[in-house]
Amino acid sequence: MEPLSHRGLPRLSWIDTLYSNFSYGADDYDGEGNEEQKGPPEGSETMPYIDESPTMSPQLSARGQGGGDSISPTPPEGLAPGVEAGKGLEMRKLVLSGFLASEEIYINQLEALLLPMKPLKATATTSQPVLTIQQIETIFYKIQDIYEIHKEFYDNLCPKVQQWDSQVTMGHLFQKLASQLGVYKAFVDNYKVALETAEKCSQSNNQFQKISEELKVKGPKDSKDSHTSVTMEALLYKPIDRVTRSTLVLHDLLKHTPVDHPDYPLLQDALRISQNFLSSINEDIDPRRTAVTTPKGETRQLVKDGFLVEVSESSRKLRHVFLFTDVLLCAKLKKTSAGKHQQYDCKWYIPLADLVFPSPEESEASPQVHPFPDHELEDMKMKISALKSEIQKEKANKGQSRAIERLKKKMFENEFLLLLNSPTIPFRIHNRNGKSYLFLLSSDYERSEWREAIQKLQKKDLQAFVLSSVELQVLTGSCFKLRTVHNIPVTSNKDDDESPGLYGFLHVIVHSAKGFKQSANLYCTLEVDSFGYFVSKAKTRVFRDTTEPKWDEEFEIELEGSQSLRILCYEKCYDKTKVNKDNNEIVDKIMGKGQIQLDPQTVETKNWHTDVIEMNGIKVEFSMKFTSRDMSLKRTPSKKQTGVFGVKISVVTKRERSKVPYIVRQCVEEVEKRGIEEVGIYRISGVATDIQALKAVFDANNKDILLMLSDMDINAIAGTLKLYFRELPEPLLTDRLYPAFMEGIALSDPAAKENCMMHLLRTLPDPNLITFLFLLEHLKRVAEKEPVNKMSLHNLATVFGPTLLRPSEVESKAHLTSAADIWSHDVMAQVQVLLYYLQHPPISFAELKRNTLYFSTDV
C-alpha cells in the first residue's frame, strides 16, 4: 500500500490550539499512590473529550445525550452566524488540518489490522491453520470496507487542505462519509463477537496470541517514530472511537463556517446523520458494556464498581472494587510500560455465596491502622485550595500550559493523598472459607450502598465456586472495559466546564419523617461532599419510641465545593454488645437513606425551599436555603446597644463590669463541664433553632439562662459561642491589626515572628486581649482530650481562626477572593495565626503587658 502523506499540514494539531484536555485519572497512580510512568495512548494522538483507552467501554457519546454539552446541528448562537469570515475560515483550516493528521493515523491503524489477515487466510486452507476461515471473517469483519471508505475520503480531502483558499468546499466529502455509516453499524453489531473470538483464539493458539499482542502501526510520515506496537484488541476499538470523533469535528467545522458558505448546509446534514447514527448505536451498545461472558458461556454482569481504601498489612491501599452478579473482586492497576494499555491485577476475590458480613460480636479486633493526623489532613486541604487558586490565576493571566499542568499534577497528588488517608468508617467483609478484608470509607451512606448491593444479589440462588487461573485472567481483563468509574473522585479530574460546587453555608431544617412500620428511637444525619468525598456534618436529636418523629431542627452546614446533600435515617442502638471492634463504636441501624443534588438555581434564593426525600418507604421532609460565602462573611453591627450579639466587646464588658463577656464565660464553662469529650465538639453543627433560642436569652439577659444552658444540647452551646464571635461588629483580633497579623505569620525567622506576634497581642485593646487569652486556654484544654473528642489544635484553629480574625465588611473588600475559593490564602493565614498561639506556651496577660523587651512602637 502506498504510504500516506500530508505535506504542508501543520503537525501542531488543532487540538492543541482549541482544547486543553488535561486530566489525571486513576491510570496515573497505582493502588499504593505511586506515580505510574505512562506514555501517550496507543498509536494515536490526543483528541478532545474522548477517552483514548482502547479497551474503554464502547459507549459512544454524541456528547450531551441527556447531558449539558449537546451537539446541535445548528452551532451555538453567536458562533457561526456572527463569526468573522477571515478568522472563521482560518479556524476551519486548523480544524481540517488536525483532522486530516488524525485520519492518516487512523488509516495506518486499519492497515496494521488488515496486515495479518491475508497470511492467516492463506494458512486457513492448510493442514495446520492458525485460525479457521469463519474465525478470520468474524474478527476482521468489515475492516477492509471501512479502510477503503476512509482512504478515499483522505485522498480527496488532502489536496483541498494543502491548496487552501477561502473558497474551498469539502462539505460534500463529509456528507458522503456520513452516508456510508451503515458499514460502521454492521461493524458495531459484530464488535462484541469479534473481541470474544479474538480473546478465545489467543488463549488457545500461541501463534495468534503473539500476532495479536504486537501489531506494527506506521507512524505519520514526518514523525520520528517509524512504528509503534499496538494490540489487536486496541485496534479493533478504533472504528468505534472514530465515529464519535468525526461527529465532534463536524460540530467544530460548523462553529467556524459562515452560514452563507456553500459548505454550511452540507455539514449540517452530515452532522444530523452522524448524531442520529450515534443515538442508535448507543442504544445497541449500552447493555453490552456491563457484561462479560465466562468461558462456560454464562453472562456475568457488572453491578457496581468504585474506588475504596483497603487496609492491607497495616497500611492503606487504594483499590478498585468490582461487584459482579456472583463475585466481588478487588483489583489494582498494574504498572505498565508506555505503549501498553493498562490492565488490572486481581488482589483477591470472594464468590458472593461465600461472602458474609461479620456481626459486631463475631468480628475480631483488627490490627490498628494509625489514623492520619488531622492537622496533616487540614494542611493537605489548604494546599489543594491554594493550588486551585494558583491555577485560576494562571488561567486568568493566560499563563503557560506547562505551568498549569505542573500545578494540576501537584494538586492531584495532594488530593490523592487526602482521599487515601481521610476515610475512617470500617467496612469489613469475610470469606466464610477463610480470610477477612477491611475497607475504610468516608461515608456511612457509601458503606450502606455496598452492603445493600451485595445482599440484594445474595438473595438469588448462588453457588460457591473457585475460578481457574484462566477464568480469573479473563474476569480481571474484563474489568478495564466494563468499569463505570474511570477516574479517582478528585476535583482535579473535573473538566473546566463542570460546576465547582457551592461554597458558603447551607441552612437545613429536618422537619419530620413518616412511613416507619413500628416504633423506634430515630435520628437523622446529614452528609455533604467536600474534596472528592462525603463527610457527616450534622445529626438530629434522637426522637424516642415513635413511628412519626418530628425533629424540626435547623442546622448550618459549611459547604466546600459541595454538589450533593445526603440524609440518612437511623434507629438508635443502646446495646453495648453491638460494638464494632474496628472502631469501638456502637453500630446503629440505617432505616433509610437518600440524596439530592444541590442545584445552585434552586438553593441560591432568600426563601426556604421545602423538599421530601423518599427512602425505603420512608419519607423525610426537610427545608433548605443557601448563603454564599461572600454574603456569610458580612459582620453586621447591632443597631441596639442592649444585648450582646453584634455589640462591641468593649461595650459589653464595660456594661457587665467584667473582663470577659458573660456569654463567653458561661458557654466555656458548660462545654468544659459536659462537652469536652464530645466527638467533634465545635466542629459538629448545633441545632440552629436551639442556638437562636440561646442567643435570644443572652441578649435579653434572662434570669433562666443557667437553667436553659444545663438542659441544652452541648453542640448548640458550642455553636452559640462561635456565633457570638462571628457576629461581633469587628473581629476579636480587630480590623486595624489584621494586615499586621497576616504579615507576622508569614515571617520566616522564628525570633522575628515571636517578637512580632507577641507585640501584636500586646497592642490589642484589653477586653479583646483578655477574652482571647481566656478562649485560648479553653481551646487548649479541649485539644488535650483529642483521643476522645477527635479535635486537635489544628482542627480547633480551622474552626475558630476565620471567626476570630476575618475582617468586617468594610475591611474585607480588600481581602476577599472569589466565593469559590473558600480556602483562600487569607483564610489559610487566619488558621495559621490562631494555631501559632494555640501551640505557644501559656501566655499571661500581666507578663505580656510587662514584657516590652523587644519593641513597643505602634503597628
Number of C-alpha atoms within 10 A of each C-alpha: 4 4 9 17 15 20 12 10 18 13 14 12 21 20 17 13 11 13 11 15 14 18 16 19 16 23 22 18 22 18 23 16 16 11 13 17 12 17 12 14 18 20 24 17 16 17 20 17 15 17 14 20 18 24 22 20 21 22 19 21 22 24 19 11 14 8 8 10 11 12 21 16 20 18 19 13 9 9 17 22 18 14 16 14 17 12 11 21 21 17 20 21 22 22 21 24 24 22 20 21 22 20 18 23 21 23 21 22 27 22 18 19 25 15 14 16 15 11 10 17 19 12 15 18 13 9 7 8 13 21 19 14 15 10 17 20 15 19 22 19 18 17 19 14 13 18 20 13 16 17 18 12 17 21 14 13 18 21 12 15 21 14 9 14 12 13 10 14 17 17 20 16 19 21 21 14 17 22 14 12 18 11 15 21 18 12 22 21 13 16 23 17 13 21 18 16 16 23 18 13 18 17 13 10 12 12 12 18 18 12 14 21 16 14 22 21 27 22 18 21 15 11 10 8 11 12 14 15 16 24 23 23 19 23 22 23 20 19 20 20 20 17 20 21 21 19 24 23 17 23 21 19 26 28 25 26 27 21 19 10 14 16 22 21 18 20 24 22 19 25 26 20 17 24 24 11 19 23 14 12 20 16 12 15 18 14 11 15 20 21 20 23 14 13 12 7 8 10 13 16 19 22 17 19 21 17 23 23 27 25 21 13 9 12 13 21 21 27 24 27 24 23 22 22 22 24 23 20 22 22 22 22 22 17 21 15 12 14 16 20 22 20 20 20 17 21 12 11 19 24 19 22 19 18 21 17 17 16 14 18 11 11 17 13 12 14 10 11 14 10 10 14 13 17 17 13 19 16 15 19 20 21 20 25 22 19 21 21 20 16 20 15 13 16 14 9 9 10 13 10 13 9 14 20 16 12 18 22 17 16 24 23 21 21 23 21 15 23 23 23 23 19 21 17 16 21 21 21 18 17 18 14 9 7 9 17 14 16 21 22 24 20 20 19 23 15 17 17 13 15 15 12 14 23 15 10 18 17 9 11 8 15 10 12 13 10 12 9 9 11 14 16 14 18 21 19 18 21 27 21 20 22 20 18 14 18 16 24 19 22 19 24 17 16 14 11 8 9 13 16 17 27 24 24 19 23 19 25 23 25 17 18 23 16 14 17 11 9 13 19 17 28 23 25 18 23 22 25 20 21 19 18 19 22 20 18 19 22 21 21 14 16 18 14 13 15 17 17 21 17 19 16 19 24 26 23 20 22 23 22 21 23 19 18 17 20 24 22 24 20 21 19 16 11 10 10 11 17 18 22 17 21 13 11 12 17 19 16 13 17 17 21 24 18 17 13 11 19 13 13 7 14 19 18 13 9 12 17 15 14 12 16 17 17 17 11 12 19 19 25 18 22 18 22 19 28 21 17 21 18 13 12 20 17 21 16 17 16 8 10 13 15 16 25 25 23 21 19 24 17 15 22 18 13 11 12 11 12 18 24 21 17 21 17 14 16 21 20 14 18 21 15 12 12 21 26 20 19 17 20 23 27 19 20 22 26 27 20 15 20 23 16 15 23 21 16 15 19 15 13 15 12 10 10 16 13 9 14 17 13 8 16 17 23 25 26 27 22 24 26 21 18 17 17 21 26 22 22 22 26 24 23 22 19 19 14 17 19 14 15 20 17 13 21 20 13 14 9 8 10 10 13 17 18 15 21 20 18 23 20 23 18 16 17 14 16 19 22 20 18 18 18 19 19 17 19 15 16 22 17 14 24 22 16 16 18 11 13 17 20 26 21 23 25 22 23 24 21 16 22 21 22 24 23 27 27 28 21 19 11 15 17 11 9 13 20 17 11 15 20 21 25 21 22 18 17 22 21 22 24 23 20 22 24 20 16 20 22 12 10 7 12 16 12 16 9 9 13 14 10 14 14 8 12 10 12 8 7 11
